[in-house]
């Protein structure tokens, strides 16, 4: 089954998306906006309650990738190209679960705010431009946070 983007755009008209890079403040912003404006809050990986149960290696190989690791080295020893391919692949696979969840939540009149990894090219097709925000952080922040657990001195935070 394929649902045309104009149909999805109609049903997702009360959904606001925030996407972007790691450590840009997406989760914090989504939570604050949901509280301030009484919106339905969809935090990071909100789709995983279903995707963790439903995803199969044949249909969603990138979502299931972590289930097949023998140890942490399998994850960190991939080439940058393979890691990039996986990141984009898992985003596309997760997008299907996210959209299905959002269609379920959007039945009412209440606005929904989403911390999402749906690829920007897909968001352009299923949402209006003024319902999507992209938040970016310096690449150095991700590296510093991931490897040392600290925030770089020149950071905005």
Helices and strands as residue ranges (DSSP letters): H 5-11, E 15-20, H 26-37, E 40-42, H 48-54, H 61-64, G 65-68, H 72-76, H 80-105, E 112-115, H 120-126, G 129-131, E 132-135, H 139-148
